[in-house]
Amino acid sequence: MADICEVFGVTQQQVMGSRRHEEVAIPRHFYVAMLIRSGYGYSEAGRLMNRDHGTMINSRQRAEDIVETNARKWRKEVAHLRRLGYEL
């Protein structure tokens, strides 16, 4: 999580919090996607994030959509995460 927070300029408390503003929600989506990619199940990731598994499914999909569409607004952050070795 530390890498996500550093790249996006947010705190761990913000990522784990309930705010839905884009500047916090997008890093949260990427964190969830990385949890799932690293082997956590949706329910297990949901327990870690204090959310249900359906939210985890949607969150992962949102992160994948950002990467697939090469969303201009988040291009720099995605490139930085890739340089750090994360598969997105």
LINRA-V32418 format. One line per field, one symbol per residue. ss: DSSP state (H for helix, E for strand, L for the rest). burial: + if it has 9 or more other C-alpha atoms within 8 Angstrom, else -. Layout:
ss: ???
burial: ???
This chain:
ss: LHHHHHHHLLLHHHHHLLLLLHHHHHHHHHHHHHHHHLLLLHHHHHHHHLLLHHHHHHHHHHHHHHHHLLLHHHHHHHHHHHHLLLLL
burial: ---+++++-+-+-+++-------+++++++++++++---+-++++++---+++-+++-++++++-++---+--++-++-+++------
